[in-house]
Each structure stands twice: as structure tokens, then as C-alpha cells.
Amino acid sequence: MDARDDNSLMRAVAAGDRGALRALYERHAGFVYRTAYRFLFDPEDARDITQSVFVTVLESAHRYEPCARLTTWLYRIVANRCLNHKSKADRRLRGSAEEQDRLEQLPAPEAEQPDQRLESDRRQARLRAALLRLPRRQRLALVLQRFEGMRYEQIAQILGCSKSSVESMLYRARQALKRDLSE
Amino acid sequence: MWCHRARRLLSAYLDDEIGPRRRALLESHLAGCASCVAELAKLRAQCEVLAEADQAPALPPDLWPRVLAAADESGRRPWLRQHRTRLVQAACVAACALLGFAGGALVSWRTPAVDAASDKVSIGERMLVAETFDTAAFGLSEKKEGLLQCVPR
């Protein structure tokens, strides 16, 4: 594991050091991949986003000014990539019919297989579909808060808005999820 | 505090993101409002359901080679493609500067000024006299102390 701090690694990346890029990847790729996956629920989309984030890191390294923490800058790139990514899952849900068919094909809990695993899979599919139906910024705020345990202040920095906007986004996201899941 | 206001705060309350004053107001409301307490319980249950969805797979081990290949590809990209945005910005600035310069030159050519600091008669001044006076009757002879001298022909 490379002991250099993030800013030193960025300077080395700007100088063309691929080892430094690897060190940054090992340090932060887990977060990038997890966030992209939880945002889109598609492993291939999550791979695409992770790859594109680190290529952006490489291409922007010479412009990077270490005035803030690298993670804030990196998380902003991740957020932008997620918000602008045209995912397969999203297209399915916006079109809705195909995803609805897929959900309906999952066995119902009261059908002949009262298996707990199937019940849980079905519940998760519904939950994922409900999450994917949320507006993108609300969904990302929820992913960062709920799954990454970020504070509102940090989410506001990443999304480029105020703390009260984050509070409002999370409130609306939870209300929408409540409505969606109770139907 | 009214229920409507209290319910808007429940989400931030669950996330431990409200200040002590709002917290005290909300808790005093919750102490006497069963329906808001029920709403809070629903939100807590929702958090548990969300935790169930948190099954992100581990980082795929074959992803780094893919990132490295993309990084190499990016390094091999032609210089023009890598700096496309900057080049477009620079071209826009240059075009604006050129337009400004051309516009300024056109305006100064159309409205020639008399240069009082010089006794030399410029082309612009000759044009000004030609546009203002009947050149058949008057001719521009010279300039003295910044003033044009027109003499009858």
C-alpha cells in the first residue's frame, strides 16, 4: 500500500506515474463502484462509471488544485457521472413496461413456493425499482446518506447545493418511497 | 409545532441532522402526538428495508486492467481530441476579439476624426472635408494649429 497522501499521489499522476494512479484506485475505487452500483443497480454500468471516473482523474490531474480534500473532488466526479449516465436500468424503468414485466415474473409470496428467499428477492426487486423511480438527485442523496453514512453537509458539497436542499431532497425521497412501497 | 411541520423534520431527526432547538420542539410535539410517532416508526421501518437493499457486490478484480487500458487509450488520444474543449474556448475568445477589432476599425473608418495634435492632414480628414463641403468650390489647403484650412477654388 502506497503511504503517500492523496494530494501527493495526484501530483505523481499528473507527472505520468501509473503506480500513483493504481494507489488512488485501490484507495477509492471501492467507494466509486459501490456508489455507482447502488445508484443504478447494474454491475456493468457501475464498471463503466468506475472506469470513466479514473480516466477523468488521470486526464484532470494536471489541473487539480489541492485546495480541498481530494475525496470531495473525486465524489463530485462520481456524482456527475452517476447523474448523467444513461443506464440500461433507467431506460427500462422510464419505459417501465419491460421492468414491470420482469417484476411480475418473480413468484408471488402466496404462490406454491412460500420460500423465504423468494419472498426476500421479490421485496428487494420492488425496493430497487422504487429507488430507481426516484428523481436522480434525490436518489443519489439517499444513497450517499443511507449507504455511505455521509452527513448532509458533505452531500451538499458533492451535489453543489445547500444543506437545507439536501434535507428537503431526502424528505421528498422518503415520502416517494413510502408511497411507492405501500401501493 | 404543527404535525405538518413536525413530519417534515422527521427525516432529518432520524439522521441526527437537526439542531438542538428544532430537536427540542420536535420531541415535545412527539410526546403528545401519536400519529407523528407512528409516522416516525414507519420511517424507521423504511430505513431497515433500505438496509436490505444494501448488497453492493465487491469491486470486480478484473476492473483495474480495464481502467489501465482506458487510461492508456486516453494517453494515446490525439492531442486535438484531448484538448478539444480548451481549443473551442480559445477559438471563441479569438473570434470575439477579432470581431471587436474589426467592428472598431470599421467605426473609426466611417467617422474620421480631426487630429488636433498634428498639423499633418490625414486621409480621414480629407474624406471629412470631401463629405462636408462642395469640393468643386472649396479645396483643402493645409492645417494650422490643428484647424483645417479650406480655401475657395
Interface residues (C-beta under 8 A of the other chain):
Chain A: R18 L21 R22 Y25 A29 G30 Y33 R34 Y37 R38 P43 R47 T50 Q51 S52 F54 V55 L58 E59 S120 R123 Q124 L127 R128 L131 L142 Q145 R146 F147 R151 Y152 E167 L170 Y171 R174 L177 K178 L181
Chain B: R8 S11 A12 D15 E17 K42 L43 Q46 C47 V49 L50 A51 E52 A53 D54 Q55 A56 P57 L59 P60 L63 W64 R66 V67 L68 A70 A71 S74 G75 Q82
